[in-house]
Amino acid sequence: MNSRIQPRMNSSIDSSIDSSSRQTMTTPNVVEVAPSVEPQGLRMRLARNPEWFTVALIVVTCLIVGAINPRFFQFATLFDLLHSATTMSLFALGTLVVLASGGIDVSFTAIAALTMYGITKAVFAWWPDAPFALILVTGALGGVLLGVVNGLLVHRLKAPSLIVTIGTQYLYRGLLLTFIGTTFFMNIPHSMDHFGRIPLFFYHTADGLRAVLPASVLALVAAALVTWWLLNRTMMGRGVYAMGGSLAIAERLGYNLRAIHLFVFGYTGMLAGIAGILHVSNNRLANPFDLVGSELDVIAAVILGGARITGGTGTVVGTLLGVVLVTLIKSVLILVGVPSTWQKVIIGAFILLAGTLFALQRKR
């Protein structure tokens, strides 16, 4: 009996020795592989947060411009930047929602121009003393109506949203210039003019100039918070990202694609309508030819903020950073003596650089 038990004991001892020896032999391999895990995690964090690349571009641009012209580092420059970026930021937030859903909209400037000019002309003719809050709400509702038309066409026709919105862009522009008017309004309703002059904060510079932070920045802050909440804390926001990731999978998961299409384009139209009214108030001028041609700048800002043109990605913070970068390039070139014709060159180079970096991160 002992002879039978002994081999089993020996075999168990041998197996334990072999397993321990194998563990000791494999230990160096674990130590060798461990250092490569941390850089990969760093790359993954950069891939998940592409807006850090935009932050780096902003910092580099500010340092270069500040070194050439030290007057760049003052609150007046920041106020001018926020004033210039308000309209584009509202456009960009709407474009972010559309891109996240896997679509693209190029009609938002036409929506803004039609609503701002049509409402301003109507108010000036029929109710010059209309309160600004009512004018702003009317602009938002007008934008929603025009945006929902885009959503219905995209859903019904099953056509690419780019093609549909190119068509509606020409349609809205044609309606504005043919039936509403083509003349400038130098005198706008009193409430719009008054709102455009309200300073949220101001101070006098060393040169005796008055640097003003306009009250319209509050509308931008509110729009950014609402957009972030909709995309990150609601089922509709999850549906937007799901549809942008895969239309078929989103449908299998039970999302109402028609409702998402209407929400996406309606929300974009609403922000465009608000942006148009604020644009007239801040500039105290109603020009039917304003805002046209800025679509590519807005889309470029959203892409520089980390959103993919194929959908399913994008953040509010990254979008606003992209707007800051594009506005910074367009605003500060004059300060350093660079011709304005170089704006497109620099923005295009940044887009190519960002696209290359994001593509390499995804491959890794």
JOCORCOR-V876754 format. One record per residue. N is the residue number from 1. SS is DSSP state (H for helix, E for strand, - for the rest). PHI is phi as a letter, one per 20 degrees, with the letter a starting at -180 (999 if undefined). OMEGA is omega in radians with two decimals (NA if undefined). Layout:
n = {N & N}
ss = {SS & SS}
phi = {PHI & PHI}
omega = {OMEGA & OMEGA}
This chain:
n = {1 & 2 & 3 & 4 & 5 & 6 & 7 & 8 & 9 & 10 & 11 & 12 & 13 & 14 & 15 & 16 & 17 & 18 & 19 & 20 & 21 & 22 & 23 & 24 & 25 & 26 & 27 & 28 & 29 & 30 & 31 & 32 & 33 & 34 & 35 & 36 & 37 & 38 & 39 & 40 & 41 & 42 & 43 & 44 & 45 & 46 & 47 & 48 & 49 & 50 & 51 & 52 & 53 & 54 & 55 & 56 & 57 & 58 & 59 & 60 & 61 & 62 & 63 & 64 & 65 & 66 & 67 & 68 & 69 & 70 & 71 & 72 & 73 & 74 & 75 & 76 & 77 & 78 & 79 & 80 & 81 & 82 & 83 & 84 & 85 & 86 & 87 & 88 & 89 & 90 & 91 & 92 & 93 & 94 & 95 & 96 & 97 & 98 & 99 & 100 & 101 & 102 & 103 & 104 & 105 & 106 & 107 & 108 & 109 & 110 & 111 & 112 & 113 & 114 & 115 & 116 & 117 & 118 & 119 & 120 & 121 & 122 & 123 & 124 & 125 & 126 & 127 & 128 & 129 & 130 & 131 & 132 & 133 & 134 & 135 & 136 & 137 & 138 & 139 & 140 & 141 & 142 & 143 & 144 & 145 & 146 & 147 & 148 & 149 & 150 & 151 & 152 & 153 & 154 & 155 & 156 & 157 & 158 & 159 & 160 & 161 & 162 & 163 & 164 & 165 & 166 & 167 & 168 & 169 & 170 & 171 & 172 & 173 & 174 & 175 & 176 & 177 & 178 & 179 & 180 & 181 & 182 & 183 & 184 & 185 & 186 & 187 & 188 & 189 & 190 & 191 & 192 & 193 & 194 & 195 & 196 & 197 & 198 & 199 & 200 & 201 & 202 & 203 & 204 & 205 & 206 & 207 & 208 & 209 & 210 & 211 & 212 & 213 & 214 & 215 & 216 & 217 & 218 & 219 & 220 & 221 & 222 & 223 & 224 & 225 & 226 & 227 & 228 & 229 & 230 & 231 & 232 & 233 & 234 & 235 & 236 & 237 & 238 & 239 & 240 & 241 & 242 & 243 & 244 & 245 & 246 & 247 & 248 & 249 & 250 & 251 & 252 & 253 & 254 & 255 & 256 & 257 & 258 & 259 & 260 & 261 & 262 & 263 & 264 & 265 & 266 & 267 & 268 & 269 & 270 & 271 & 272 & 273 & 274 & 275 & 276 & 277 & 278 & 279 & 280 & 281 & 282 & 283 & 284 & 285 & 286 & 287 & 288 & 289 & 290 & 291 & 292 & 293 & 294 & 295 & 296 & 297 & 298 & 299 & 300 & 301 & 302 & 303 & 304 & 305 & 306 & 307 & 308 & 309 & 310 & 311 & 312 & 313 & 314 & 315 & 316 & 317 & 318 & 319 & 320 & 321 & 322 & 323 & 324 & 325 & 326 & 327 & 328 & 329 & 330 & 331 & 332 & 333 & 334 & 335 & 336 & 337 & 338 & 339 & 340 & 341 & 342 & 343 & 344 & 345 & 346 & 347 & 348 & 349 & 350 & 351 & 352 & 353 & 354 & 355 & 356 & 357 & 358 & 359 & 360 & 361 & 362 & 363 & 364}
ss = {- & H & H & H & H & H & H & H & H & H & H & H & H & H & H & H & H & H & H & H & H & H & H & H & H & H & H & H & H & H & H & H & H & H & H & H & H & H & H & H & H & H & H & H & H & H & H & H & - & - & H & H & H & H & H & H & H & H & H & H & H & H & H & H & H & H & H & H & - & H & H & H & - & - & H & H & H & H & H & H & H & H & H & H & H & H & H & H & H & H & H & H & H & H & H & H & H & H & H & H & - & - & - & - & - & - & - & H & H & H & H & H & H & H & H & H & H & H & H & H & H & H & H & H & H & H & - & - & - & - & - & H & H & H & H & H & H & H & H & H & H & H & H & H & H & H & H & H & H & H & H & H & H & H & H & H & H & - & - & - & H & H & H & H & H & H & H & H & H & H & H & H & H & H & H & H & H & H & H & H & - & - & - & - & E & - & - & - & - & H & H & H & H & H & H & H & H & - & E & E & E & E & E & E & - & - & - & - & - & E & E & E & E & E & - & - & H & H & H & H & H & H & H & H & H & H & H & H & H & H & H & H & H & - & H & H & H & H & H & H & H & H & H & H & H & - & H & H & H & H & H & H & - & - & - & - & H & H & H & H & H & H & H & H & H & H & H & H & H & H & H & H & H & H & H & H & H & H & H & H & H & H & H & - & - & E & - & - & - & - & - & - & - & - & H & H & H & H & H & H & H & H & H & H & - & - & - & - & - & - & - & - & - & - & - & H & H & H & H & H & H & H & H & H & H & H & H & H & H & H & H & H & - & - & - & - & - & - & - & H & H & H & H & H & H & H & H & H & H & H & H & H & H & H & H & H & H & H & H & H & H & H & H & -}
phi = {999 & f & f & f & f & g & f & f & f & f & f & f & f & f & f & f & f & f & f & f & f & f & f & f & f & e & f & g & f & f & f & f & e & g & f & f & f & f & f & f & f & f & f & f & f & f & f & f & c & f & f & f & f & f & g & f & f & f & f & f & f & f & f & f & f & f & f & f & c & f & f & f & e & b & f & g & f & f & f & f & f & f & f & f & e & f & f & f & f & f & f & f & f & f & f & g & f & f & f & f & e & n & d & b & c & d & d & f & f & f & f & f & f & f & f & f & f & f & f & f & f & f & f & f & e & d & b & f & e & f & f & f & g & f & f & f & f & f & f & f & f & f & f & f & f & f & f & f & g & g & f & f & f & f & f & f & f & l & d & g & f & f & f & f & f & f & f & f & f & f & f & f & f & f & f & f & f & e & d & d & q & c & e & f & d & f & d & d & g & g & f & f & f & f & f & f & e & f & e & f & a & b & b & d & f & f & e & n & e & d & e & c & e & f & f & f & f & f & f & f & f & f & f & f & f & f & f & f & f & f & f & d & c & c & f & f & f & f & f & f & f & f & f & f & f & a & f & f & f & f & f & f & f & n & f & e & f & f & f & f & f & f & f & f & f & f & f & f & f & f & f & f & f & f & f & f & f & f & f & f & f & f & e & l & b & d & c & f & e & f & m & f & n & e & f & f & f & f & f & f & f & f & f & f & f & o & f & e & f & e & n & n & c & p & c & f & f & f & f & f & f & f & f & g & f & f & f & f & f & f & e & e & f & f & f & d & n & e & g & f & f & e & g & f & f & f & f & f & f & f & f & f & f & f & f & f & f & f & f & f & f & f & f & f}
omega = {3.11 & 3.14 & 3.12 & -3.10 & -3.04 & 3.14 & 3.14 & 3.11 & 3.13 & -3.13 & 3.11 & 3.10 & 3.13 & -3.13 & 3.10 & 3.09 & -3.14 & -3.13 & 3.12 & 3.12 & 3.10 & 3.10 & 3.13 & 3.12 & -3.11 & -3.12 & 3.11 & 3.12 & 3.12 & -3.13 & -3.12 & -3.08 & -3.02 & -3.10 & -3.09 & -3.12 & -3.05 & 3.07 & 3.12 & 3.07 & 3.09 & 3.10 & 3.12 & 3.11 & 3.09 & 3.12 & 3.14 & -3.13 & -3.10 & -3.14 & 3.09 & 3.07 & 3.09 & 3.09 & 3.13 & 3.12 & 3.12 & -3.13 & -3.14 & 3.13 & 3.14 & -3.14 & 3.14 & -3.13 & 3.12 & 3.10 & 3.13 & -3.11 & -3.10 & 3.12 & 3.12 & -3.08 & 3.05 & -3.07 & 3.13 & 3.10 & 3.11 & 3.13 & 3.10 & 3.14 & 3.13 & 3.11 & -3.12 & -3.02 & -3.05 & -3.12 & 3.14 & -3.14 & 3.09 & 3.05 & -3.07 & 3.12 & 3.06 & 3.11 & 3.08 & -3.12 & -3.14 & -3.14 & 3.12 & 3.13 & 3.14 & 3.13 & 3.09 & -3.09 & 3.10 & -3.10 & -3.03 & 3.10 & 3.09 & 3.08 & -3.14 & -3.12 & -3.13 & -3.12 & -3.05 & -3.09 & -3.13 & -3.12 & 3.12 & 3.14 & -3.14 & 3.14 & -3.13 & -3.10 & -2.97 & -3.08 & -3.07 & -3.11 & -3.13 & 3.13 & -3.07 & -3.14 & 3.12 & 3.11 & -3.14 & 3.11 & 3.10 & 3.08 & 3.12 & 3.14 & 3.08 & 3.09 & 3.10 & -3.13 & 3.14 & 3.10 & 3.11 & 3.05 & 3.07 & -3.12 & 3.12 & -3.13 & 3.13 & -3.10 & -3.09 & -3.07 & -3.06 & -3.10 & 3.07 & -3.09 & 3.10 & -3.13 & -3.11 & -3.07 & 2.98 & 3.11 & -3.13 & 3.07 & 3.10 & 3.13 & -3.12 & 3.10 & 3.12 & 3.11 & -3.13 & -3.03 & -3.09 & -2.97 & -3.06 & 3.08 & -3.14 & -3.11 & 3.12 & 3.00 & 3.10 & 3.09 & -3.13 & 3.11 & -3.01 & -3.09 & 3.10 & 3.11 & -3.13 & 3.13 & 3.13 & -3.13 & -3.10 & 3.09 & 3.01 & 3.07 & 3.10 & 3.04 & -3.12 & -3.11 & 3.12 & 3.11 & -3.13 & 3.13 & -3.13 & 3.11 & -3.01 & 2.97 & -3.01 & -3.14 & -3.14 & 3.08 & 3.11 & 3.09 & 3.09 & 3.12 & 3.14 & 3.14 & 3.12 & -3.14 & 3.14 & 3.13 & 3.10 & -3.12 & -3.13 & -3.08 & -3.01 & -3.04 & -3.13 & 3.08 & 3.10 & 3.09 & 3.08 & 3.10 & 3.11 & 3.13 & 3.13 & 3.12 & 3.09 & 3.10 & 3.12 & -3.12 & -3.12 & -3.14 & 3.11 & 3.11 & 3.10 & 3.12 & 3.06 & 3.12 & 3.11 & -3.05 & 3.11 & 3.13 & -3.14 & 3.11 & -3.14 & 3.13 & -3.05 & -3.08 & 3.06 & 3.12 & 3.08 & 3.09 & 3.11 & 3.12 & 3.10 & 3.11 & 3.09 & 3.14 & 3.13 & 3.12 & 3.11 & 3.12 & 3.11 & -3.11 & -3.10 & -3.11 & -3.13 & -3.13 & 3.08 & -3.09 & -3.10 & -3.14 & 3.11 & 3.01 & -3.12 & 3.12 & 3.14 & -3.08 & -3.09 & 3.09 & 3.14 & 3.13 & 3.09 & 3.14 & -3.14 & 3.13 & 3.08 & 3.08 & 3.04 & 3.12 & 3.10 & -3.12 & -3.14 & 3.04 & 3.06 & -3.10 & 3.09 & 3.13 & 3.11 & -3.14 & 3.12 & 3.12 & 3.13 & 3.08 & 3.08 & 3.08 & 3.11 & -3.12 & -3.12 & 3.12 & 3.12 & 3.14 & -3.10 & -3.05 & -2.96 & -3.14 & 3.13 & -3.12 & -3.10 & 3.06 & 3.12 & 3.14 & -3.10 & 3.11 & 3.12 & -3.13 & -3.11 & -3.14 & -3.09 & 3.13 & 3.10 & 3.11 & 3.10 & 3.13 & 3.12 & 3.12 & 3.13 & 3.12 & 3.10 & -3.14 & -3.13 & 3.12 & 3.11 & 3.12 & 3.14 & 3.11 & 3.12 & NA}
